[in-house]
Amino acid sequence: MIGLSDKLDSLGSYEEKQKIMSFFEGMSLNTYIVSYLGKFNFGENAQYISDIHFYNSGTTGLGINMSCCGNFFFLDFKQNFPSDKYVKAFCVELEKLGIEYTASGKIPFITPGDSIIARK
């Protein structure tokens, strides 16, 4: 994976990078990507942060962005299909483990990258 990142960093344009990454476009819906974005350290200000969300374009199948702030983890499930079965299954597992959680409803979104991808 480091080799892929280095290759992408060496390319000059978005189009060149998109061409290299085009193999993701054919992934079937039964694939997923989990991205842990790390722990954010806001020091004493962490108490004022109630949510952190990351949205990115180009999700095919299921993508999960996970981050941490203060004493909480935040997970954003991004998908290009209507079923909520994976989110529900994840919540069931949290309940089995006795882990408290809060889940929002669906949040439709569009990113600036969506329009860049469409410019072909």
N, CA, C and O of each residue as an XYZ file, in Angstrom:
480
protein
N       0.819     -1.187      0.000
C       0.000      0.000      0.000
C       0.864      1.252      0.000
O       0.495      2.258     -0.605
N       2.013      1.201      0.675
C       2.917      2.352      0.694
C       3.420      2.635     -0.719
O       3.553      3.793     -1.116
N       3.700      1.570     -1.477
C       4.149      1.740     -2.859
C       3.111      2.454     -3.697
O       3.456      3.300     -4.521
N       1.829      2.122     -3.498
C       0.752      2.777     -4.227
C       0.680      4.246     -3.851
O       0.526      5.102     -4.722
N       0.788      4.548     -2.569
C       0.763      5.945     -2.122
C       1.921      6.732     -2.724
O       1.739      7.865     -3.170
N       3.115      6.133     -2.738
C       4.282      6.800     -3.323
C       4.071      7.055     -4.812
O       4.417      8.122     -5.318
N       3.504      6.074     -5.511
C       3.231      6.228     -6.942
C       2.243      7.368     -7.177
O       2.456      8.195     -8.063
N       1.173      7.420     -6.397
C       0.184      8.487     -6.549
C       0.806      9.854     -6.278
O       0.514     10.822     -6.979
N       1.663      9.930     -5.259
C       2.318     11.196     -4.930
C       3.217     11.683     -6.063
O       3.443     12.885     -6.204
N       3.726     10.761     -6.866
C       4.638     11.147     -7.939
C       3.918     11.646     -9.191
O       4.543     12.217    -10.084
N       2.610     11.431     -9.253
C       1.841     11.836    -10.433
C       1.444     13.297    -10.335
O       1.187     13.810     -9.246
N       1.396     13.960    -11.477
C       1.175     15.398    -11.485
C      -0.266     15.857    -11.480
O      -0.567     16.922    -10.941
N      -1.165     15.086    -12.066
C      -2.532     15.591    -12.193
C      -3.538     14.650    -11.542
O      -3.270     13.472    -11.305
N      -4.693     15.214    -11.268
C      -5.788     14.422    -10.707
C      -6.172     13.309    -11.676
O      -6.445     12.185    -11.254
N      -6.195     13.616    -12.976
C      -6.590     12.636    -13.976
C      -5.646     11.438    -13.992
O      -6.095     10.300    -14.126
N      -4.332     11.684    -13.854
C      -3.360     10.586    -13.817
C      -3.596      9.707    -12.591
O      -3.548      8.480    -12.679
N      -3.851     10.341    -11.454
C      -4.113      9.592    -10.226
C      -5.405      8.787    -10.358
O      -5.483      7.641     -9.915
N      -6.408      9.397    -10.968
C      -7.686      8.716    -11.148
C      -7.521      7.489    -12.051
O      -8.145      6.454    -11.819
N      -6.689      7.611    -13.065
C      -6.458      6.485    -13.972
C      -5.827      5.305    -13.225
O      -6.230      4.157    -13.412
N      -4.837      5.599    -12.376
C      -4.182      4.542    -11.595
C      -5.186      3.874    -10.654
O      -5.152      2.656    -10.477
N      -6.064      4.654    -10.060
C      -7.008      4.131     -9.064
C      -8.293      3.582     -9.685
O      -9.190      3.156     -8.958
N      -8.398      3.584    -11.002
C      -9.645      3.170    -11.656
C     -10.027      1.726    -11.365
O     -11.182      1.344    -11.554
N      -9.064      0.909    -10.904
C      -9.410     -0.480    -10.594
C     -10.454     -0.570     -9.479
O     -11.156     -1.577     -9.379
N     -10.570      0.475     -8.628
C     -11.594      0.476     -7.580
C     -12.998      0.595     -8.162
O     -13.965      0.159     -7.537
N     -13.120      1.184     -9.359
C     -14.438      1.427     -9.942
C     -15.194      0.135    -10.216
O     -16.425      0.131    -10.215
N     -14.491     -0.944    -10.448
C     -15.147     -2.198    -10.763
C     -15.415     -3.081     -9.552
O     -15.888     -4.207     -9.703
N     -15.119     -2.586     -8.357
C     -15.337     -3.408     -7.164
C     -16.819     -3.675     -6.967
O     -17.652     -2.796     -7.190
N     -17.137     -4.870     -6.555
C     -18.532     -5.228     -6.340
C     -19.024     -4.689     -4.996
O     -18.232     -4.259     -4.158
N     -20.323     -4.720     -4.812
C     -20.922     -4.190     -3.593
C     -20.545     -4.964     -2.338
O     -20.737     -4.471     -1.227
N     -20.017     -6.159     -2.501
C     -19.670     -6.921     -1.307
C     -18.247     -6.632     -0.840
O     -17.656     -7.423     -0.105
N     -17.704     -5.501     -1.267
C     -16.393     -5.076     -0.783
C     -16.566     -3.872      0.122
O     -17.592     -3.192      0.090
N     -15.554     -3.621      0.926
C     -15.628     -2.475      1.815
C     -14.226     -1.945      2.077
O     -13.228     -2.639      1.883
N     -14.182     -0.704      2.520
C     -12.928     -0.053      2.884
C     -13.141      0.586      4.245
O     -14.134      1.284      4.453
N     -12.217      0.355      5.178
C     -12.255      1.004      6.483
C     -11.035      1.896      6.576
O      -9.908      1.438      6.393
N     -11.256      3.161      6.860
C     -10.161      4.117      6.964
C     -10.159      4.718      8.362
O     -11.091      5.427      8.741
N      -9.102      4.432      9.131
C      -8.973      5.038     10.460
C      -8.152      6.309     10.308
O      -6.965      6.258      9.985
N      -8.785      7.435     10.539
C      -8.154      8.733     10.319
C      -7.366      9.217     11.521
O      -6.722     10.264     11.451
N      -7.401      8.492     12.604
C      -6.578      8.830     13.753
C      -7.334      9.517     14.869
O      -8.530      9.792     14.775
N      -6.592      9.785     15.929
C      -7.153     10.467     17.090
C      -6.806     11.945     17.001
O      -5.655     12.322     16.780
N      -7.814     12.758     17.174
C      -7.617     14.198     17.172
C      -7.419     14.665     18.605
O      -8.209     14.329     19.487
N      -6.390     15.423     18.831
C      -6.091     15.913     20.165
C      -6.406     17.402     20.220
O      -5.616     18.228     19.762
N      -7.536     17.732     20.770
C      -7.941     19.123     20.908
C      -7.721     19.634     22.326
O      -8.174     20.720     22.687
N      -7.017     18.832     23.125
C      -6.712     19.241     24.488
C      -7.970     19.522     25.278
O      -8.943     18.772     25.216
N      -7.937     20.618     26.025
C      -9.095     20.966     26.870
C     -10.336     21.302     26.059
O     -11.438     21.310     26.607
N     -10.185     21.584     24.751
C     -11.335     21.926     23.919
C     -12.112     20.704     23.438
O     -13.208     20.848     22.896
N     -11.566     19.509     23.625
C     -12.244     18.280     23.182
C     -13.634     18.158     23.800
O     -14.538     17.592     23.186
N     -13.809     18.683     25.006
C     -15.114     18.591     25.676
C     -16.218     19.311     24.907
O     -17.401     19.042     25.118
N     -15.835     20.225     24.016
C     -16.824     20.986     23.254
C     -17.161     20.351     21.907
O     -18.045     20.835     21.199
N     -16.474     19.287     21.552
C     -16.687     18.623     20.262
C     -17.715     17.514     20.464
O     -17.499     16.590     21.249
N     -18.819     17.612     19.756
C     -19.849     16.582     19.900
C     -19.803     15.561     18.765
O     -20.221     14.418     18.952
N     -19.309     15.945     17.609
C     -19.260     15.048     16.454
C     -18.106     15.456     15.539
O     -17.741     16.629     15.458
N     -17.549     14.476     14.861
C     -16.591     14.723     13.782
C     -17.010     13.818     12.635
O     -17.213     12.620     12.831
N     -17.139     14.377     11.447
C     -17.553     13.585     10.284
C     -16.649     13.886      9.113
O     -16.206     15.019      8.922
N     -16.378     12.851      8.326
C     -15.576     12.984      7.112
C     -16.347     12.376      5.955
O     -16.806     11.237      6.031
N     -16.483     13.136      4.897
C     -17.183     12.671      3.715
C     -16.228     12.778      2.539
O     -15.543     13.787      2.373
N     -16.189     11.751      1.740
C     -15.361     11.802      0.550
C     -16.124     11.200     -0.616
O     -17.015     10.370     -0.437
N     -15.761     11.630     -1.801
C     -16.471     11.172     -2.993
C     -15.906      9.840     -3.471
O     -14.888      9.358     -2.975
N     -16.582      9.276     -4.427
C     -16.083      8.082     -5.086
C     -16.328      6.777     -4.362
O     -15.704      5.770     -4.694
N     -17.213      6.763     -3.389
C     -17.463      5.520     -2.667
C     -18.205      4.527     -3.565
O     -19.295      4.815     -4.058
N     -17.607      3.371     -3.767
C     -18.271      2.272     -4.455
C     -18.382      1.151     -3.443
O     -17.378      0.703     -2.888
N     -19.591      0.702     -3.204
C     -19.787     -0.286     -2.154
C     -19.896      0.428     -0.821
O     -20.615      1.419     -0.696
N     -19.186     -0.073      0.168
C     -19.266      0.464      1.526
C     -17.901      0.996      1.950
O     -16.892      0.302      1.832
N     -17.879      2.211      2.435
C     -16.665      2.796      2.989
C     -16.956      3.303      4.389
O     -18.008      3.895      4.629
N     -16.043      3.079      5.307
C     -16.241      3.528      6.684
C     -15.062      4.407      7.071
O     -13.917      3.955      7.064
N     -15.339      5.653      7.407
C     -14.320      6.554      7.954
C     -14.467      6.536      9.466
O     -15.562      6.738      9.992
N     -13.362      6.293     10.163
C     -13.395      6.216     11.622
C     -12.364      7.190     12.181
O     -11.234      7.256     11.698
N     -12.758      7.934     13.188
C     -11.839      8.846     13.864
C     -12.162      8.839     15.356
O     -13.143      8.236     15.792
N     -11.328      9.511     16.117
C     -11.480      9.525     17.569
C     -11.199     10.936     18.076
O     -10.291     11.611     17.591
N     -11.982     11.369     19.049
C     -11.762     12.657     19.704
C     -12.251     12.529     21.134
O     -13.353     12.042     21.384
N     -11.433     12.966     22.059
C     -11.797     12.831     23.463
C     -11.968     11.368     23.798
O     -11.077     10.563     23.527
N     -13.089     11.012     24.377
C     -13.363      9.628     24.758
C     -14.320      8.931     23.799
O     -14.954      7.942     24.168
N     -14.432      9.440     22.561
C     -15.423      8.909     21.633
C     -14.800      8.552     20.286
O     -13.858      9.194     19.820
N     -15.356      7.511     19.681
C     -15.053      7.165     18.299
C     -16.215      7.630     17.440
O     -17.369      7.598     17.867
N     -15.902      8.063     16.228
C     -16.917      8.496     15.272
C     -16.740      7.664     14.014
O     -15.641      7.579     13.466
N     -17.819      7.054     13.561
C     -17.778      6.248     12.343
C     -18.798      6.792     11.356
O     -19.963      6.995     11.700
N     -18.353      7.026     10.133
C     -19.244      7.439      9.054
C     -19.299      6.301      8.044
O     -18.285      5.954      7.437
N     -20.475      5.724      7.866
C     -20.681      4.679      6.869
C     -21.111      5.364      5.582
O     -22.165      5.999      5.538
N     -20.309      5.239      4.543
C     -20.635      5.831      3.241
C     -20.893      4.695      2.269
O     -20.128      3.732      2.207
N     -21.971      4.810      1.515
C     -22.287      3.732      0.587
C     -23.062      4.272     -0.599
O     -23.693      5.325     -0.523
N     -23.002      3.529     -1.697
C     -23.731      3.950     -2.896
C     -24.906      3.011     -3.184
O     -25.285      2.828     -4.341
N     -25.476      2.421     -2.143
C     -26.637      1.557     -2.284
C     -27.583      1.856     -1.115
O     -27.127      2.319     -0.070
N     -28.885      1.603     -1.266
C     -29.869      2.071     -0.282
C     -29.998      1.259      1.008
O     -30.505      1.793      1.994
N     -29.577      0.026      1.050
C     -29.805     -0.826      2.223
C     -29.020     -0.341      3.443
O     -27.885      0.122      3.325
N     -29.645     -0.458      4.608
C     -28.953     -0.100      5.850
C     -28.565     -1.345      6.658
O     -28.313     -1.253      7.859
N     -28.519     -2.504      5.997
C     -28.285     -3.752      6.734
C     -26.918     -3.813      7.403
O     -26.793     -4.427      8.463
N     -25.899     -3.204      6.830
C     -24.573     -3.267      7.447
C     -24.487     -2.379      8.683
O     -23.872     -2.754      9.681
N     -25.093     -1.224      8.616
C     -25.125     -0.338      9.783
C     -25.921     -1.007     10.910
O     -25.493     -1.003     12.065
N     -27.066     -1.574     10.573
C     -27.879     -2.250     11.582
C     -27.127     -3.430     12.198
O     -27.182     -3.633     13.411
N     -26.431     -4.202     11.378
C     -25.670     -5.348     11.892
C     -24.557     -4.885     12.821
O     -24.289     -5.525     13.838
N     -23.908     -3.778     12.477
C     -22.857     -3.225     13.328
C     -23.437     -2.799     14.677
O     -22.844     -3.058     15.724
N     -24.597     -2.148     14.645
C     -25.252     -1.713     15.884
C     -25.641     -2.907     16.757
O     -25.527     -2.841     17.981
N     -26.093     -3.985     16.141
C     -26.438     -5.196     16.896
C     -25.199     -5.723     17.622
O     -25.285     -6.118     18.785
N     -24.059     -5.731     16.951
C     -22.824     -6.213     17.588
C     -22.408     -5.311     18.745
O     -21.947     -5.797     19.778
N     -22.569     -3.996     18.577
C     -22.266     -3.086     19.690
C     -23.156     -3.391     20.893
O     -22.688     -3.410     22.031
N     -24.445     -3.630     20.632
C     -25.381     -3.950     21.717
C     -24.996     -5.250     22.416
O     -25.051     -5.332     23.643
N     -24.606     -6.265     21.647
C     -24.182     -7.541     22.237
C     -22.987     -7.355     23.168
O     -22.862     -8.043     24.181
N     -22.111     -6.416     22.812
C     -20.916     -6.157     23.619
C     -21.174     -5.170     24.752
O     -20.283     -4.900     25.558
N     -22.394     -4.631     24.813
C     -22.720     -3.669     25.861
C     -22.094     -2.307     25.650
O     -21.882     -1.564     26.608
N     -21.798     -1.973     24.408
C     -21.177     -0.688     24.086
C     -22.266      0.318     23.739
O     -23.060      0.102     22.823
N     -22.292      1.422     24.482
C     -23.263      2.475     24.202
C     -22.886      3.189     22.909
O     -21.707      3.363     22.601
N     -23.905      3.598     22.157
C     -23.652      4.317     20.908
C     -24.843      5.200     20.577
O     -25.942      5.023     21.103
N     -24.598      6.142     19.704
C     -25.650      6.975     19.142
C     -25.519      6.885     17.631
O     -24.425      7.043     17.088
N     -26.616      6.635     16.961
C     -26.592      6.543     15.494
C     -27.543      7.583     14.926
O     -28.694      7.692     15.350
N     -27.050      8.337     13.970
C     -27.917      9.311     13.293
C     -28.651      8.601     12.166
O     -28.385      7.436     11.871
N     -29.556      9.299     11.555
C     -30.202      8.769     10.364
C     -29.304      8.976      9.160
O     -28.145      9.370      9.295
N     -29.838      8.713      8.000
C     -29.083      8.912      6.766
C     -28.826     10.397      6.566
O     -29.694     11.229      6.828
N     -27.623     10.721      6.100
C     -27.256     12.109      5.816
C     -26.791     12.172      4.360
O     -25.621     11.916      4.075
N     -27.687     12.507      3.444
C     -27.254     12.617      2.035
C     -26.234     13.755      1.905
O     -26.366     14.788      2.561
N     -25.235     13.563      1.069
C     -24.233     14.606      0.870
C     -23.636     14.532     -0.518
O     -23.671     13.490     -1.171
N     -23.092     15.641     -0.957
C     -22.349     15.745     -2.216
C     -21.049     16.447     -1.885
O     -21.041     17.449     -1.170
N     -19.958     15.928     -2.401
C     -18.659     16.559     -2.160
C     -18.190     17.269     -3.423
O     -18.652     16.946     -4.517
N     -17.274     18.239     -3.289
C     -16.730     18.892     -4.486
C     -16.097     17.885     -5.443
O     -16.109     18.085     -6.658
N     -15.544     16.805     -4.894
C     -14.933     15.785     -5.737
C     -15.923     15.104     -6.657
O     -15.533     14.603     -7.712
N     -17.202     15.070     -6.287
C     -18.206     14.448     -7.142
C     -18.271     15.151     -8.492
O     -18.412     14.497     -9.526
N     -18.170     16.475     -8.492
C     -18.224     17.207     -9.754
C     -16.914     17.064    -10.527
O     -16.922     17.100    -11.757
N     -15.797     16.903     -9.829
C     -14.516     16.702    -10.514
C     -14.515     15.357    -11.220
O     -14.057     15.253    -12.358
N     -15.019     14.334    -10.560
C     -15.060     12.997    -11.153
C     -15.954     12.985    -12.388
O     -15.670     12.272    -13.351
N     -17.024     13.763    -12.368
C     -17.980     13.785    -13.472
C     -17.480     14.565    -14.684
O     -18.168     14.579    -15.706
N     -16.334     15.207    -14.623
C     -15.897     16.065    -15.724
C     -15.235     15.318    -16.871
O     -14.700     15.966    -17.771
N     -15.243     14.032    -16.886
C     -14.613     13.238    -17.953
C     -15.089     13.641    -19.318
O     -14.654     13.069    -20.318
